[in-house]
Amino acid sequence: MSTDTASSNKAAWLPAAKANIEVGPAPVPTPTGTEVVIQVHSAALNPADAAGIVHAVGPNNTRFKPGDRVIALCRAFARKNPAYSGFQLYSIVDEPMLAKIPDHMSFNEACVFGLGLATAAYSLFNKDALALDLPVPGGNAPNGKLLLIWGGASSVGGLWHSGRQGSRVHDCGDGEREELRPAARDGDSVVDDIVTALKGKGEMAGVFCAIIAPAVLAQCAAIIGRLEGRKHVATVRPPGFPALEDWPEGIETSVNASTTIAETEVGRGVFGVWLEAALADGSIKGRPQYDVVGRGLEGVQGALDMMFEGVSAKKLVVEIA
């Protein structure tokens, strides 16, 4: 165990609803069990995504040591405790939600992975969703099935475009597949176009829809209903969202409780085993591209203002340290 502790901490606080962020003192975190305290170097725009250097580890942690460079998924919402948030100098992180990063990767590049990766992992591998085999270093053996990802240009969908989970990936969201590219633009023919592109090419493992809009989810249901294989649409809708209206009979759907993967084999398998290897061999890249829009905790408010004005196809990053 490392007993080194920070002498002081600061955080970006929201003093009241709809107020501006204020930078102020925060408790100095102390890790327990297998927890890890990181010094945050970069945070993406949500307070869950961070990257930095391990500062201290709990007494039962054998995987990390001070000085390790890491990606972190900070679980303040799941923990209901701001000590686990990324918008501060030092943050506590649950051990399964950390992965070491290679020396050549910057903290800015690394911090884009956390929540997007966890969200995709839940939909793809959780037993309540598509239940695909967990990814393994070097890539899974082909299983002969097809996976349709809608929203491959997003931070959630794009991380899995490589198809390393064994299924062949067909992506109607990033424009790289010629037969699906027109469908992504033409709403009137989207269902017919994608069905035509995929029909007869193999058994479907399901659809992973990284877009939350009900109209898009309805299109995904219509597509999978006309193809052979599992009739399941895995969504990024969190638990508690209103039920989807007029959902077609016979088509399964699942919500997404991404931060709960810390308590399951999915979190350890994806972050603890596969991600470190995939980063080292370059088989996964951060998507979308990051854009540094602020420096220091004082830069968080300006970055949030920019995000609320509207951002597309990039991840806003603040350099905390």
C-alpha positions in Angstrom: 0.0 0.0 0.0 1.1 3.5 -0.7 0.5 5.8 2.3 1.5 9.0 0.3 -1.4 11.5 0.5 -1.9 14.9 -1.1 -1.5 17.9 1.1 -4.5 19.7 -0.4 -7.1 19.2 -3.0 -9.4 21.5 -5.1 -12.5 20.7 -7.2 -14.9 22.4 -9.6 -18.1 22.7 -7.5 -21.7 23.5 -8.6 -22.9 25.7 -5.7 -26.6 25.7 -6.9 -28.8 24.5 -9.7 -28.0 26.5 -12.9 -25.2 28.4 -11.2 -21.7 28.7 -12.7 -18.9 26.4 -11.6 -16.8 27.6 -8.7 -13.3 26.3 -7.9 -12.8 25.6 -4.2 -11.2 23.4 -1.6 -12.1 19.7 -1.5 -11.4 16.9 1.0 -8.1 15.1 0.4 -9.1 11.6 -0.7 -7.8 8.5 1.0 -8.2 5.1 -0.8 -9.6 2.1 1.0 -9.7 -1.6 -0.1 -8.6 -1.8 -3.7 -9.4 1.8 -4.5 -6.9 4.1 -6.2 -6.3 7.9 -5.9 -5.2 9.5 -9.1 -3.8 13.0 -9.8 -6.1 14.1 -12.6 -4.2 15.5 -15.6 -7.0 15.7 -18.2 -10.7 15.4 -17.9 -13.2 15.1 -20.8 -16.6 16.9 -20.7 -18.4 14.8 -18.5 -17.0 14.5 -15.0 -16.6 10.8 -15.4 -13.8 10.7 -18.0 -10.3 11.3 -16.7 -6.7 10.4 -17.2 -3.7 10.9 -14.9 -1.1 9.4 -12.6 -1.7 7.0 -9.7 -1.0 8.9 -6.5 -1.9 6.3 -3.9 -3.4 2.9 -3.7 -5.6 1.2 -1.0 -4.2 -1.6 1.2 -5.7 -4.4 -1.0 -4.6 -3.2 -4.4 -1.9 -5.2 -6.1 -2.5 -4.1 -9.7 -1.3 -0.5 -9.6 1.5 1.5 -8.0 2.2 5.3 -7.6 3.4 6.7 -10.8 1.4 4.5 -13.2 -0.2 6.4 -16.0 -3.9 5.5 -16.3 -7.3 6.0 -17.9 -10.1 6.4 -15.3 -13.8 6.1 -15.2 -14.8 8.3 -12.2 -18.1 7.0 -10.7 -19.4 10.0 -8.7 -23.0 9.5 -9.8 -23.0 5.7 -9.0 -21.2 6.3 -5.7 -23.3 9.5 -4.9 -20.0 11.0 -3.6 -18.1 13.9 -5.2 -14.8 12.4 -4.0 -15.2 10.1 -7.0 -15.6 12.9 -9.6 -13.0 13.8 -12.3 -13.3 17.6 -12.0 -10.7 17.9 -9.2 -7.0 17.6 -8.6 -7.2 14.3 -6.9 -9.9 11.7 -7.4 -10.8 8.3 -5.9 -11.3 5.6 -8.6 -12.7 2.1 -8.3 -9.9 -0.3 -9.3 -11.9 -2.1 -12.0 -12.5 1.2 -13.8 -8.8 1.9 -14.4 -6.4 0.8 -17.2 -2.7 1.6 -17.7 -1.9 3.6 -20.8 1.2 3.3 -22.9 4.0 5.9 -22.7 3.3 7.2 -26.1 -0.3 8.1 -25.4 -1.1 11.6 -24.0 -3.5 12.1 -21.1 -5.7 14.2 -23.5 -6.0 11.3 -25.8 -6.6 8.8 -23.0 -9.3 10.7 -21.2 -11.9 10.2 -24.0 -12.3 6.5 -23.4 -14.0 6.1 -20.0 -17.7 6.5 -20.1 -18.0 5.8 -23.8 -16.2 2.6 -23.5 -18.2 1.5 -20.4 -21.5 2.3 -22.2 -20.5 0.3 -25.2 -19.2 -2.5 -23.1 -22.5 -2.8 -21.1 -24.6 -3.0 -24.3 -22.3 -5.5 -26.0 -21.3 -7.8 -23.2 -23.7 -7.6 -20.3 -25.9 -10.6 -19.9 -29.0 -8.4 -19.9 -28.0 -6.8 -23.2 -26.4 -8.4 -26.3 -24.3 -10.8 -24.2 -21.5 -11.2 -26.7 -18.3 -12.9 -25.6 -15.9 -10.6 -23.7 -13.1 -9.2 -25.9 -9.7 -10.8 -25.4 -6.2 -9.4 -26.2 -5.4 -9.9 -29.9 -9.0 -10.2 -30.9 -11.7 -12.8 -30.5 -12.0 -15.7 -33.0 -14.7 -14.9 -35.6 -18.1 -16.3 -34.6 -19.8 -15.9 -38.0 -22.4 -13.4 -36.7 -23.1 -9.9 -37.7 -23.5 -6.9 -35.4 -25.1 -3.7 -36.6 -23.9 -0.5 -34.8 -26.0 2.6 -35.3 -24.0 5.7 -34.3 -20.4 4.7 -35.1 -19.4 8.4 -35.3 -20.3 8.9 -31.6 -17.9 8.4 -28.7 -19.9 5.4 -27.7 -20.4 3.6 -31.0 -17.0 4.4 -32.6 -14.9 2.7 -30.0 -16.1 -0.7 -31.2 -15.8 -0.3 -34.9 -12.7 -2.5 -35.1 -14.9 -5.6 -34.6 -12.6 -7.2 -32.1 -15.4 -8.8 -30.2 -15.7 -11.7 -32.8 -18.8 -10.5 -34.7 -18.4 -8.7 -38.0 -19.4 -5.1 -37.5 -21.6 -3.2 -39.9 -21.7 0.5 -39.0 -24.3 2.9 -40.4 -23.0 5.9 -38.5 -19.5 6.7 -39.6 -19.7 6.7 -43.4 -16.9 4.1 -43.9 -19.1 1.4 -45.3 -20.3 2.4 -48.8 -23.5 0.3 -48.8 -24.7 1.8 -45.5 -23.5 5.4 -46.0 -26.6 6.6 -48.0 -28.9 5.0 -45.5 -27.5 7.1 -42.8 -28.5 10.2 -44.7 -31.8 9.2 -46.2 -34.4 8.8 -43.5 -37.1 7.6 -45.9 -35.2 4.5 -47.1 -33.0 3.8 -44.2 -34.6 0.6 -43.1 -34.9 -0.9 -46.6 -31.3 0.1 -47.5 -29.7 -1.5 -44.4 -31.8 -4.6 -44.7 -30.8 -5.0 -48.3 -27.1 -4.5 -47.4 -27.2 -7.1 -44.6 -29.7 -9.7 -45.8 -28.2 -13.1 -46.5 -24.7 -12.2 -45.1 -25.1 -14.1 -41.9 -26.9 -14.5 -38.6 -27.4 -11.3 -36.7 -26.1 -10.9 -33.1 -28.4 -7.9 -32.7 -28.2 -4.2 -33.0 -26.3 -1.8 -30.8 -27.9 1.7 -31.1 -25.6 4.4 -29.7 -28.3 7.0 -30.5 -30.9 7.7 -27.9 -33.7 9.2 -30.1 -36.9 7.0 -30.1 -37.3 7.4 -33.9 -33.9 5.9 -34.5 -34.5 3.1 -32.1 -37.7 2.3 -33.9 -35.8 2.1 -37.2 -33.3 -0.3 -35.5 -36.2 -2.5 -34.4 -37.7 -2.5 -37.9 -34.3 -3.5 -39.3 -33.6 -6.4 -36.9 -37.1 -7.6 -37.3 -36.5 -8.3 -41.0 -33.1 -10.1 -40.6 -32.2 -13.6 -39.4 -30.8 -14.0 -35.9 -31.3 -12.5 -32.5 -34.1 -9.9 -32.3 -32.5 -7.5 -29.8 -31.8 -3.8 -29.8 -29.3 -2.7 -27.1 -29.8 0.9 -26.3 -27.9 3.6 -24.4 -31.1 4.7 -22.6 -30.4 4.7 -18.8 -32.6 2.9 -16.3 -35.7 4.9 -15.4 -36.2 6.4 -18.8 -39.9 6.3 -20.0 -40.8 3.1 -21.8 -40.5 3.3 -25.6 -44.0 3.7 -27.1 -45.3 1.3 -29.8 -42.3 -1.0 -29.5 -42.8 -3.9 -31.9 -43.8 -7.3 -30.5 -41.1 -9.9 -30.6 -38.1 -7.5 -30.5 -36.1 -7.4 -27.3 -34.6 -4.2 -26.0 -32.3 -3.3 -23.1 -31.4 -0.2 -21.1 -27.8 0.8 -20.3 -26.5 1.0 -16.7 -22.9 1.5 -17.8 -21.3 2.4 -14.5 -22.5 -0.8 -12.8 -19.9 -2.8 -14.9 -17.4 -2.0 -12.1 -19.2 -4.7 -10.1 -19.3 -7.3 -12.9 -16.9 -9.4 -14.9 -17.5 -7.0 -17.8 -15.7 -4.2 -16.1 -12.7 -6.2 -15.2 -12.6 -8.0 -18.5 -12.8 -4.9 -20.6 -10.8 -2.3 -18.6 -8.6 -4.6 -16.6 -7.6 -7.1 -19.3 -8.5 -6.2 -22.9 -8.2 -2.4 -22.9 -4.6 -2.3 -21.7 -3.5 -4.7 -24.4 -5.6 -3.0 -27.1 -4.0 0.4 -26.2 -0.5 -1.1 -26.3 -0.9 -2.8 -29.7 -2.9 0.1 -31.2 -6.0 -1.9 -32.0 -8.3 0.7 -30.3 -8.2 4.4 -30.9 -9.9 7.2 -29.0 -13.0 8.4 -30.9 -14.1 11.0 -31.6 -11.0 13.3 -31.8 -10.4 15.5 -28.7 -10.2 19.2 -28.6 -8.5 21.0 -25.6 -10.8 23.9 -24.7 -9.6 24.8 -21.2 -6.8 24.6 -18.7 -7.0 24.2 -15.0 -10.2 23.7 -13.0 -11.0 27.3 -13.8 -11.4 26.2 -17.5 -14.3 23.8 -16.7 -17.1 26.4 -16.9 -16.0 27.8 -20.2 -15.8 24.2 -21.6 -19.3 23.5 -20.3 -20.6 26.7 -22.0 -19.1 25.6 -25.3 -20.7 22.1 -24.9 -24.1 23.5 -24.2 -23.8 25.7 -27.4 -23.5 22.5 -29.4 -20.6 20.2 -30.2 -20.5 17.5 -32.9 -17.9 14.8 -33.7 -15.4 15.8 -31.1 -14.7 15.4 -27.4 -14.1 18.5 -25.3 -11.1 18.2 -22.9 -9.8 20.3 -20.1 -6.2 20.0 -19.0 -6.5 19.9 -15.2 -2.8 19.7 -14.4 
